[in-house]
Amino acid sequence: MTEIKDKSIQQFLDELASKAPTPGGGSAAALLGAQSAALTSMVCNITIGKPKYQHVEADMQALLVKAELLRTTLTDMIKADVNIFDQLMAAYGLAKETEQEKATRSQHIQSVLKEATLVPLACAQGCAEAIQLSQEAADKGNLNVISDAGVAVMSAYAGLKSAALNVYINTASLKDRVFAAEKLAELELILQGADIKSEEIYQLVKNKL
């Protein structure tokens, strides 16, 4: 079976629009983050080697490495989201005729739900990192493509808030409220200041246009 990342954009969007449960919002969130990292890489690539930006050459080289690593991580999360959702659907499909079957099914669902919480939480962290990387691209990048740094931050921000929604919905179904509270606290730390930071970077880019 062809991995989502290897499919055409049209095929991905067709599957996203279909009745099929996957790919869904979690995959879209990861894609938004991956797009952000890719755009930051683009700004780096168009800045590197230009005499006018020789003073930031080393910084852009280092930023490019970080952005490409993050792009790979977030792209892999597209598949991870599909995999965990499929596992969750399989858990809900387990037999529930006897009391033992009901108990086993419930235990398995809760176990998978914990994993289903960790996947979007990791995606949120990745998108938050993408926001930070876009700031350096906006600060030092080639002015000819500075608007792309703005698109990078907006894409990362959308991915972050989208991933957060998936954390919220999965933690709501968890019986282990201690685990749920811990993960929600981690999410709030990731989200802290992201609204303001994203708007600051957007305005930074806008003022350079």
Secondary structure, DSSP 4 states (H G I P E B T S, - for coil): ---GGGS-HHHHHHHHHSSSS-S-HHHHHHHHHHHHHHHHHHHHHHHTT-GGGGGGHHHHHHHHHHHHHHHHHHHHHHHHHHHHHHHHHHHHTS--SSHHHHHHHHHHHHHHHHHHHHHHHHHHHHHHHHHHHHHHHHHHS-GGGHHHHHHHHHHHHHHHHHHHHHHHHHHTT-S-HHHHHHHHHHHHHHHTTHHHHHHHHHHHHHHH-
